[in-house]
């Protein structure tokens, strides 16, 4: 892009940005670029070659001044577009001044400032806004929308991204992230924003358009979490037998996890260095429970305290990961993958409902198309169903919504939702929440650990039993980042190549079917996803990430367990996945 156009955009931003810090960043870069600094010019171009895209999940980007960064001006513009769309969608409520929104934020840098900026834009547009007084988890925001009867909601977070990022997730009145047609409508309004309505915090408070909340939603949310436990008597009797080490990874999880599990009588030891919110995430490279290194400090404390389970939540407490004591080892811990955790939870939920005589005849769970196929077999063990949806918990929430409406209308095809999960460490069993919920999952996992302990089994013992019953399933994930202006084109080229010339084999196994979801297929909405179904039942999927500049590959394979020989099945699955990985790495240049 021409240097003069970049400079013009930078000057426009400087004129409109009211945050002195972000404005000063760009002023400094512009002055350096004008002095023929190639590095500054390159940085300036990266900040202004495009506008940070308001995608189907909202915003996510590096914090800083510029139109291609996360800052107050970009947040205000996005919120004005969302407010405009809301007013057009609900004109009667807009006319009577009854539109409302809820906003939460996590521990990241500028999260509190971005949340208040968004709240004041809503208020200036006549939309009453409930703003949490301090950081709160994403699932609580989803709960608050439904509990307070709001028309929309925002949570300011970049989830598990590195500390230089922040983001903005937009929610609809059912408590889920926006999906078609609302996502496209909001994006259109955001792209058309020219003028931003603003009022001061004091005026918003005086006019009753800004309400600060905390306990009035905290208490009912925690009560809801406890209501989804199956065996409170078991917990009461056996709580002292289980020791839990927990880390919120400098995020929002500590308050609710400590309170809920503490109220149940469970002993929770929180990693002290990671307990308090800190957007710099000083003790981890990535604040993501999917990353083994993120649990290092918690596992070390677990070894010292001889913990029965180590738990971790990401900064906005929607993702949840665990490690458990390894078998026949000297204090080592085994990390449980997202797919394995989903299997264990699905099994425990179905089993508990059945044992308690509460399993609905039409019970069903939902998982994403890149999640392990083992969960379908788990559901079938209990004569239940497993329905697939696109990647992203908003699509699980969409199925929940459709079933809820269908049941109310007497639709015989509707199902009773009992559990939703995706491979990326997301789980939810509560109808009141329409996103993944690490808080309720932590409570359910503690109870599940106690239950299997009462049967003289560990979670790993139960997992092996399920493998013998359902076959041994193993998954593989590969991600490749493509940063900079050329990144999207590179990723598109990879997907186009697969579409125009799909391989005949992967890992030496013949491909029997290709499913391209670019225009939708098999009842699924359009999505930039390709799936290769191999002759042996292995499924390999490719998709560009919707939140980061990377392309992701997933493989899920199953090997039957013969004569109880689980080790042989594991070795066979590993060989298959290793060969598939090599083929993928050749394509993405690793």
C-alpha positions in Angstrom: 0.0 0.0 0.0 1.3 3.5 -0.9 3.1 5.3 1.9 1.0 8.4 1.4 -2.3 6.4 1.9 -0.9 4.8 5.1 0.1 8.3 6.4 -3.4 9.6 5.6 -5.1 6.8 7.5 -2.7 7.3 10.5 -3.6 11.0 10.6 -7.3 10.2 10.5 -6.8 7.8 13.4 -4.9 10.4 15.4 -7.7 12.9 14.9 -10.4 10.4 16.2 -8.6 8.5 19.0 -9.3 10.0 22.4 -7.0 7.7 24.3 -3.7 9.6 24.8 -1.6 6.5 25.0 -2.8 4.9 21.7 -2.8 8.2 19.9 0.8 8.9 21.0 2.0 5.5 19.7 0.8 6.4 16.2 2.1 9.9 16.4 5.6 8.6 17.2 5.5 6.0 14.5 4.3 8.5 11.9 7.1 10.9 12.8 9.7 8.2 12.6 8.4 6.9 9.3 8.6 10.4 7.9 12.3 10.4 8.9 12.8 7.4 6.5 12.8 4.8 9.2 12.0 1.6 7.3 11.2 -0.3 10.5 8.7 2.3 11.6 7.2 2.5 8.1 6.7 -1.3 8.1 5.1 -1.2 11.6 2.9 1.7 10.5 1.8 -0.2 7.4 0.9 -3.2 9.5 -1.3 -1.0 11.7 -3.1 0.7 8.9 -3.1 -1.6 5.8 -6.6 -2.7 6.8 -9.2 -2.3 9.5 -9.2 -5.0 12.2 -12.0 -7.2 10.9 -15.2 -7.6 12.9 -15.7 -11.2 12.1 -18.4 -13.7 13.0 -16.9 -14.0 16.6 -16.3 -10.3 17.1 -12.8 -8.7 17.3 -9.4 -10.1 18.2 -6.0 -8.5 17.6 -2.8 -7.0 19.0 -3.3 -4.2 21.5 -2.1 -0.8 20.2 -2.9 2.3 18.2 -4.2 1.9 14.7 -7.2 0.7 12.7 -5.7 -2.9 12.6 -5.2 -3.0 16.4 -7.3 -3.4 19.5 -7.9 0.0 21.0 -10.6 2.2 22.4 -11.5 3.7 19.0 -11.9 0.3 17.4 -14.0 -0.9 20.3 -16.2 2.1 20.2 -16.8 1.8 16.5 -17.7 -1.9 16.8 -20.1 -1.2 19.7 -21.8 1.6 17.7 -22.3 -0.8 14.9 -23.7 -3.4 17.2 -26.0 -0.8 18.9 -27.3 0.4 15.5 -28.1 -3.2 14.4 -29.9 -3.8 17.7 -32.0 -0.7 17.3 -33.0 -1.7 13.8 -33.7 -5.3 14.8 -35.9 -4.4 17.8 -37.5 -1.1 16.9 -40.4 -1.4 19.4 -38.0 -1.9 22.3 -35.8 0.9 21.0 -38.8 3.2 20.9 -39.8 2.4 24.5 -36.2 2.5 25.8 -36.2 -1.1 26.9 -33.2 -2.4 25.1 -30.5 -3.8 27.4 -27.0 -5.3 27.3 -24.6 -6.9 29.7 -20.8 -6.6 29.5 -18.0 -8.6 31.2 -14.2 -8.5 30.9 -11.2 -10.5 31.9 -7.8 -9.8 33.2 -6.1 -8.7 30.0 -4.5 -5.3 29.5 -7.1 -2.6 28.7 -10.0 -5.1 29.3 -11.6 -2.9 31.9 -11.1 0.3 29.8 -12.5 -1.4 26.7 -15.5 -2.7 28.6 -16.4 0.7 30.0 -15.9 2.3 26.6 -18.4 -0.2 25.1 -20.9 0.4 27.9 -20.9 4.1 27.4 -21.5 3.7 23.6 -24.5 1.5 24.4 -25.7 4.0 26.9 -25.4 6.9 24.5 -27.6 4.9 22.1 -30.3 4.5 24.8 -29.4 0.9 25.6 -29.4 0.1 29.4 -26.1 -1.7 30.2 -25.2 -4.0 33.1 -21.5 -3.8 33.5 -19.7 -6.1 35.9 -17.7 -4.2 38.6 -14.6 -6.4 38.1 -13.4 -9.2 35.9 -15.7 -12.1 35.3 -15.6 -15.3 33.2 -17.1 -15.6 29.8 -19.7 -18.3 30.8 -21.0 -15.9 33.5 -21.6 -13.3 30.8 -23.6 -15.8 28.8 -25.6 -16.7 32.0 -26.1 -13.0 32.8 -27.7 -12.2 29.4 -30.4 -14.9 30.0 -30.7 -14.1 33.7 -31.2 -10.4 33.2 -33.2 -10.7 30.0 -30.7 -8.7 27.9 -30.9 -8.3 24.2 -27.1 -8.5 23.6 -23.9 -8.9 25.5 -20.1 -8.4 25.2 -17.2 -10.0 26.9 -13.8 -8.3 26.4 -11.2 -11.0 26.2 -8.7 -12.6 23.8 -9.3 -16.0 25.5 -6.1 -18.0 25.5 -4.0 -15.8 23.2 -0.6 -14.3 24.2 -0.5 -11.2 26.4 -0.2 -8.7 23.5 -3.7 -9.6 22.3 -7.2 -8.5 23.4 -10.6 -9.1 21.9 -14.3 -8.6 22.0 -17.0 -11.3 21.7 -20.5 -10.3 20.8 -23.5 -12.3 22.1 -27.2 -12.4 21.2 -30.3 -12.5 23.5 -30.1 -16.3 23.9 -26.7 -16.0 25.6 -24.7 -17.4 22.7 -22.3 -15.8 20.4 -23.9 -14.3 17.3 -24.5 -16.5 14.3 -26.3 -16.0 10.9 -28.1 -13.9 10.1 -27.2 -11.6 12.9 -23.4 -11.8 12.5 -23.6 -10.6 8.9 -26.0 -7.8 9.8 -23.8 -6.6 12.7 -20.7 -6.7 10.5 -22.4 -4.6 7.9 -23.4 -2.0 10.4 -19.9 -2.0 12.0 -18.3 -1.4 8.5 -20.7 1.5 7.9 -20.1 3.4 11.1 -19.3 7.0 10.5 -20.4 8.8 13.7 -20.1 7.4 17.2 -22.5 8.5 19.9 -20.9 9.0 23.3 -21.8 10.2 26.8 -19.9 10.4 30.0 -19.9 7.7 32.7 -21.6 10.1 35.1 -24.4 11.0 32.7 -24.9 7.3 31.9 -25.2 6.5 35.7 -27.5 9.5 36.3 -29.8 8.5 33.5 -30.0 4.9 34.7 -28.4 3.7 31.5 -25.4 2.2 33.2 -25.8 -0.3 36.1 -22.8 -1.8 37.9 -23.3 -5.4 39.0 -21.6 -8.1 40.9 -23.2 -10.3 43.6 -26.7 -10.0 42.1 -25.4 -12.2 39.3 -22.5 -14.0 41.1 -24.7 -15.7 43.6 -27.4 -17.1 41.3 -24.6 -18.2 38.8 -22.8 -20.1 41.5 -26.1 -21.7 42.7 -26.8 -22.7 39.1 -23.4 -24.4 38.8 -24.0 -26.4 42.0 -27.5 -27.5 40.8 -25.9 -29.5 38.0 -24.1 -31.8 40.3 -25.5 -35.3 40.6 -24.3 -36.5 44.0 -24.1 -33.8 46.6 -24.4 -36.4 49.4 -21.3 -38.2 48.0 -19.4 -34.9 47.9 -20.5 -34.1 51.5 -19.4 -37.5 52.8 -16.1 -37.9 50.8 -14.9 -34.3 50.1 -12.1 -34.7 52.5 -10.6 -37.6 50.5 -9.8 -35.5 47.5 -7.2 -32.8 47.2 -7.4 -30.4 44.2 -4.7 -28.1 42.9 -6.0 -25.3 40.7 -4.6 -22.5 38.5 -6.6 -19.7 36.8 -3.5 -18.8 34.8 -3.7 -15.2 35.9 -7.3 -15.0 34.7 -10.9 -14.9 36.0 -11.4 -18.4 37.3 -10.2 -18.2 41.0 -13.2 -16.4 42.5 -15.9 -18.9 41.3 -13.8 -22.1 41.4 -12.6 -21.5 44.9 -16.0 -20.4 46.2 -18.1 -23.2 44.5 -15.7 -26.0 45.4 -15.0 -24.6 48.8 -18.8 -24.4 49.6 -18.9 -28.1 48.7 -16.3 -28.9 51.3 -13.6 -29.7 48.8 -10.0 -28.8 49.5 -8.7 -26.4 46.7 -5.1 -25.3 46.7 -4.6 -22.4 44.2 -1.2 -21.8 42.7 -0.3 -18.6 44.5 1.9 -17.1 41.7 -1.0 -17.5 39.2 -4.0 -16.7 41.3 -4.5 -13.0 40.8 -5.5 -11.4 37.5 -2.5 -10.2 35.4 -2.8 -9.5 31.7 1.0 -9.8 31.3 0.7 -13.6 32.2 4.2 -13.5 33.7 4.6 -17.2 34.5 3.4 -18.7 31.2 4.2 -18.3 27.5 0.6 -19.0 26.6 -2.2 -18.9 29.2 -3.9 -21.9 27.6 -4.7 -25.2 29.4 -4.2 -26.9 26.0 -0.5 -26.1 26.3 1.3 -28.6 28.6 3.8 -25.9 29.7 0.9 -23.8 31.1 0.3 -26.4 33.8 3.9 -26.8 34.9 3.6 -24.8 38.1 0.3 -26.4 39.0 1.6 -29.9 38.4 4.7 -29.1 40.5 2.4 -28.0 43.4 0.3 -31.1 42.7 3.4 -33.3 43.2 4.3 -31.5 46.4 0.8 -31.7 47.8 0.1 -35.2 46.4 -3.1 -33.8 44.7 -5.7 -36.1 43.2 -6.3 -33.8 40.3 -4.7 -30.6 38.9 -7.1 -28.2 37.2 -6.6 -25.2 35.0 -8.8 -22.5 33.4 -7.8 -20.0 30.7 -8.0 -16.2 31.3 -11.8 -15.9 30.6 -12.5 -19.3 32.3 -14.3 -20.9 29.4 -11.6 -23.5 28.7 -10.7 -26.2 31.2 -7.9 -28.7 31.4 -6.7 -31.3 34.0 -3.7 -33.5 34.9 -4.0 -36.6 37.1 -1.5 -38.8 38.8 0.1 -41.3 36.4 0.0 -45.0 37.1 3.0 -46.8 38.5 5.2 -43.8 38.7 6.9 -41.7 41.2 4.8 -38.6 41.5 4.4 -38.0 37.7 1.1 -36.6 36.3 -0.6 -37.4 33.0 -2.2 -34.6 31.0 -5.8 -35.4 29.9 -6.6 -34.1 26.4 -9.7 -32.1 25.5 -11.1 -35.1 23.6 -10.4 -37.5 26.5 -12.0 -35.1 29.0 -15.0 -34.8 26.8 -15.3 -38.6 26.7 -15.0 -38.9 30.5 -17.6 -36.1 31.1 -20.1 -37.5 28.6 -19.8 -41.0 30.1 -20.2 -39.6 33.6 -23.2 -37.5 32.8 -25.0 -40.2 30.9 -24.1 -42.8 33.5 -25.3 -40.6 36.4 -28.6 -39.7 34.7 -29.2 -43.4 34.1 -28.3 -44.5 37.6 -30.5 -41.8 39.1 -33.4 -42.7 36.8 -33.3 -39.2 35.2 -32.0 -40.1 31.7 -34.5 -38.7 29.2 -35.7 -41.0 26.4 -34.6 -38.4 23.9 -31.3 -37.5 25.6 -28.5 -36.2 23.3 -25.2 -34.5 23.3 -23.6 -32.2 20.8 -20.0 -32.0 19.6 -18.1 -30.3 16.8 -17.1 -32.0 13.5 -13.4 -32.0 14.6 -14.0 -33.7 17.9 -13.3 -37.4 18.5 -15.7 -39.9 17.1 -15.4 -41.8 20.4 -18.1 -39.5 21.9 -20.7 -40.9 19.5 -19.9 -44.4 20.7 -20.2 -43.2 24.3 -23.7 -41.8 23.6 -24.7 -45.0 21.9 -23.7 -47.0 25.0 -26.5 -45.2 26.8 -29.0 -45.4 23.9 -28.6 -41.7 23.4 -27.6 -39.6 20.4 -24.6 -37.5 19.5 -25.2 -34.6 17.1 -22.4 -32.9 15.2 -22.1 -29.2 14.4 -19.5 -26.7 13.1 -16.4 -25.8 15.1 -17.1 -23.2 17.7 -19.3 -23.4 20.8 -21.8 -21.0 19.3 -22.9 -23.8 17.0 -23.4 -26.1 19.9 -25.5 -23.3 21.5 -27.4 -23.1 18.2 -28.4 -26.7 18.5 -29.4 -26.2 22.1 -31.6 -23.3 21.1 -33.3 -25.2 18.3 -34.0 -28.2 20.5 -35.3 -25.9 23.2 -37.7 -24.3 20.8 -38.6 -27.7 19.2 -39.5 -29.3 22.5 -41.7 -26.4 23.5 -43.5 -26.7 20.1 -43.9 -30.5 20.5 -41.4 -31.3 17.6 -40.7 -35.1 17.9 -37.3 -34.6 16.3 -36.1 -32.3 19.0 -33.8 -33.7 21.7 -33.2 -33.0 25.4 -29.7 -31.5 25.6 -27.5 -33.0 28.3 -23.9 -32.1 27.3 -21.9 -30.2 24.7 -18.2 -30.4 24.0 -15.5 -29.6 21.5 -11.9 -30.8 21.3 -10.4 -27.4 22.3 -11.1 -28.0 26.0 -14.6 -26.6 26.0 -17.5 -28.3 27.9 -21.0 -27.4 29.1 -23.8 -29.3 30.7 -26.0 -26.4 31.8 -29.0 -25.1 29.8 -28.7 -21.7 31.4 -25.3 -21.1 29.8 -24.8 -21.0 26.0 -21.0 -21.2 25.9 -18.3 -23.4 27.2 -18.1 -23.2 31.0 -14.9 -24.1 32.9 -16.4 -23.2 36.3 -19.2 -25.7 36.1 -16.8 -28.2 34.5 -14.4 -27.9 37.4 -17.2 -28.7 39.9 -18.4 -31.6 37.8 -14.9 -33.0 37.4 -14.4 -32.9 41.2 -17.5 -34.9 41.7 -16.6 -37.3 38.9 -13.2 -37.9 40.5 -14.8 -38.6 43.8 -17.4 -41.0 42.2 -14.7 -43.1 40.5 -12.6 -43.0 43.6 -15.6 -44.5 45.5 -15.4 -47.4 43.0 -11.7 -47.8 43.6 -10.9 -46.4 40.1 -9.0 -43.3 38.8 -10.1 -41.3 35.8 -7.4 -43.0 33.8 -8.8 -46.4 34.9 -12.2 -45.4 33.6 -10.8 -44.1 30.4 -9.1 -47.4 29.7 -12.4 -49.2 30.3 -14.1 -47.0 27.8 -11.3 -47.6 25.3 -11.8 -51.3 25.6 -15.6 -50.9 25.1 -15.4 -48.3 22.3 -12.1 -48.8 20.6 -8.9 -46.9 21.2 -9.2 -43.3 19.8 -6.3 -41.0 19.3 -6.3 -37.5 17.9 -3.7 -35.2 16.3 -3.7 -31.4 15.9 -1.3 -29.4 13.7 -1.4 -25.6 13.5 0.7 -23.3 11.3 0.8 -19.5 11.8 0.9 -17.2 8.7 1.5 -13.7 10.1 1.4 -10.4 8.2 -0.5 -9.0 5.2 0.3 -12.1 3.0 -0.9 -14.6 5.6 -4.6 -14.9 4.5 -3.6 -15.4 0.9 -1.2 -18.2 1.8 -3.9 -20.0 3.9 -6.4 -19.5 1.1 -3.9 -21.0 -1.4 -3.5 -24.1 0.8 -7.3 -24.6 1.0 -7.7 -23.9 -2.7 -5.0 -26.5 -3.5 -6.7 -29.2 -1.4 -10.1 -28.3 -3.1 -8.8 -28.4 -6.7 -6.5 -31.4 -6.3 -7.5 -33.4 -3.2 -5.0 -36.1 -2.3 -5.8 -39.8 -3.0 -4.3 -40.9 0.3 -3.2 -39.5 3.6 -0.6 -41.4 5.6 -0.8 -44.1 3.0 -4.5 -44.8 3.7 -7.0 -44.3 0.8 -9.4 -41.4 1.0 -12.9 -42.7 0.5 -14.8 -39.4 0.8 -14.2 -35.6 0.8 -16.6 -33.3 2.5 -16.3 -29.6 1.5 -18.3 -27.3 3.8 -17.5 -24.1 1.8 -21.1 -24.0 0.6 -22.6 -26.2 3.4 -23.2 -29.9 3.4 -25.0 -32.7 5.3 -27.2 -30.1 7.0 -24.3 -28.0 8.2 -24.0 -24.3 7.4 -21.3 -23.0 5.1 -17.8 -22.9 6.6 -14.3 -22.9 5.2 -13.6 -26.5 6.2 -12.4 -29.6 4.3 -12.8 -33.1 5.7 -11.2 -36.2 4.4 -12.8 -39.5 5.4 -10.2 -42.3 5.1 -11.0 -45.9 4.3 -10.2 -47.1 7.8 -12.5 -44.6 9.5 -9.9 -42.0 10.3 -11.1 -38.4 9.7 -8.8 -35.5 8.8 -10.1 -32.0 8.8 -8.5 -28.7 7.6 -9.7 -25.2 8.5 -8.3 -21.7 8.8 -8.8 -20.4 12.3 -11.6 -17.8 12.8 -9.7 -16.0 15.6 -6.0 -16.2 14.7 -3.8 -16.1 11.6 -3.3 -19.8 11.4 -4.5 -22.9 9.6 -5.4 -25.9 11.7 -5.5 -29.6 10.9 -7.2 -32.3 13.0 -7.1 -36.0 12.7 -9.1 -38.6 14.7 -8.4 -42.3 14.2 -9.7 -45.4 15.9 -8.1 -48.9 16.3 -10.1 -51.7 17.8 -8.8 -53.3 21.0 -8.3 -57.1 20.5 -8.3 -59.4 23.5 -7.9 -56.4 25.8 -4.5 -55.5 24.3 -4.7 -51.7 24.6 -1.0 -51.1 24.1 -1.1 -52.8 20.7 -4.1 -50.6 19.7 -2.2 -47.4 20.9 0.9 -48.3 18.9 -1.2 -48.9 15.7 -3.0 -45.5 16.1 0.3 -43.7 16.7 1.8 -45.2 13.5 -1.2 -44.0 11.5 -1.2 -40.5 12.9 2.6 -40.1 12.4 2.3 -40.9 8.7 -0.7 -38.5 8.3 1.3 -35.8 10.1 4.2 -36.1 7.7 1.9 -35.7 4.7 0.3 -32.6 6.2 3.7 -31.0 7.1 4.8 -31.3 3.5 1.8 -29.2 2.4 2.2 -26.5 5.0 6.0 -26.3 4.7 7.1 -27.6 8.1 
